[in-house]
């Protein structure tokens, strides 16, 4: 009964297989920009509650700039107007 489940000792010299494929930076960058804009907006709210209005305004402006960059990148990657109008949206 002792050898029913023998202990497993992997070979330390054998390379481990990769479990996940690496994610390219071009896929991560838009999410990072969106996350930074969101954090700056929430930080601006917190700063405004604390009465620190000058840093809050700077955080709001920086969040707006990052949101503009995010929107510009999103619209540049969107399909053309003729392709957008051919999609049957359920709200129209």
N, C-alpha and C positions, 0 to 999 in steps of 0.2 A: 504494500500500500504506500510505502514511502516514495517510490519512483513513479507514482501516477502522474504527478505534475512536477517534472524536474525543473530545477532553477534555470533561468535563462540568463546567460552572460554574453552580451553582444561583443563582437570583436572590436577592440578600441582602435584598430588601424583601418577599419573599413569606413569610408566616408558616408555620412548620413545623406539620404536623398532630400532634396528641397521639397517642402510641403506646398509652398505657395510660389506663384510666379511673381517676380518683382513688379511693382507698379511704377510706370514711367512718371517723371516729374510733370509732364504736360497734362496728366490726368489729375494730379494732386493740386497743382497751382490754383485753378479756379476755386476749389473748395477752401484752400488756405486764405484766399482773398476774401471770400464770403465770411469765413469764420472770424477773420481779423476785423472786418467791418461790423459784424454783430457784436463782438467783444468791445469795440470802441464805443458803439452806441449804448450798450449797457453800462459801460464805465462812465460815459457822459451823464447818464441818468443818476448814477450813484454820486458823482461829483456835484451835480446840481443839488441833490438832497442835502449834501454836506455844506453847501454854501460856497463852494469853490467854482465860481461861474466862469472865470477865465479859462482854466483847464478844461471845463466842460464844453465850452464853445470850441476850443481847439480839437477836442475829441469828436465833436459832432461834425466839424468841417473835415477832419481826416476820415471819418466814417463815410461822409458823403463822397469824398474823392474815391475811396476804395469801392463804394457802391457804383459810382459812375464807371470806373474801370471794369468792374464785373459786368455791368450792363452792356458796355461797349463790346466786350469780348463775347458776351452771349449773343448779341445781335449780329455780330460779324460771323458767327458760326451758324446762324439760323438759315433756313432755306430761303430762297428768293421769294418775292411777293407772289409771283404766279404759282409757285409751289405751295405757299401757305394758303392761298385762297382755294386750292383744290381739296383741302382736307375738310371732311365733313365734321365740324365741331358739334357736339351735342347741345351746346348752349345757343346756337344760332337758329 
